[in-house]
Amino acid sequence: MDSMYSAHRVNYQLRAHRRDSLIEFIKALLLPTMVMYAKGERKIRFEQYLGVFRSIEQLVDEHRERYELFIGKAQQGVFSSKLRELVPEVGIFFTSLPLTKAFTIYDEQEAITARNFIPPSFNDIRHVLNIAQLFALRKTVKLITFDGDQTLYQDGGDFHPDSALVVHLISLLEKGVFVALVTAAGYENNPEKYESRLSGLLAGFKAHNLSQAAASRFFVLGGECNFLYKCKADYKLEVVRFESFATDEMLLWGSHQIVKVLDIAEASLRNGVEEMNLNYQVLRKARGVGLVCSGRSADREQLDELALRAKHDVNEAHLNIRVCAFNGGQDVWVDIGDKLVGVQALQGYLQCKPEETLHVGDQFLSTGNDIATRRACCTVWVSNPEETDKVLSLLEELSNLEGK
């Protein structure tokens, strides 16, 4: 049974919607080096690994230069680079990625070059990329947006007022950094719902006597991009009018279009539940429709299927309105808009550039709702709140370093 389950997990992870092409590319480059120097000295293995990351760093630099030229000339179509030829799915890099520095830091922490039998893993490379991004932003970040579940708190959970994450967020706010929770949870004109979900964090603000100026830098953006709330001096949330933060694209979404999109998505979800005989109920909101579990939770494959199917069915209607269809771990949602326009809306409202913005989340695979932010800002990929704590600790440590 164990061997069958392990094989199933391996096969499932190899499917396209469960992979990250850049990480897989780097992993493939590192594997032969590990095999060739499996019994060699650690110093030799370190130099070989470092060479791979140096090459990737140079490819990223060339990719960014090509992109800047492409944008500067206002060309049509898709720009090309050496990295894009090797990894066609690769996106935009808003900063350089000092991968050699990042790898050196990570190896000092985790000693991966001391491993003789286990090559660098997906997670090892993910951590190196995270460190590189933090290093690049350590002096310039002005806005940090966070996913909620499994990033700032456990799924459906809350903060403890004295948690390390509360302390980190307070420190960022006091340093003048804007902090925003960007979540799929959508409660229109209902700040009390978010206050309940974030009661521990808001209590932490109060316990630390956070200043009015610092508190005013904290925001909650719900429904991916649809409902914005700002923290007041009394540590309560107030509604920000949609028209004051929405992007031009968002303002074009008509109510008739929204209803039609949600009708198509709801029909797709209902059909999927019936065909797969799942114990899920449909929940319809003003700007989203989803499935909530009413019995045994569905398998990951079934939730992925429902999300991908709903996305396909909406796209086939050609309604020219952006949607986010994602597997939330125990549920599936289709929301109007996505975190791409959500982050862009915050950037416009707060006057922050993409290269000054960082999004931290756990859903960067194709059926997740954080992946869209890669087209709007820099990103860091975590797997749980404990990793978020480490990320913010490292960002603070790196920000205190001298020089570039």
Disulfide bonds with the S-S distance in Angstrom:
none
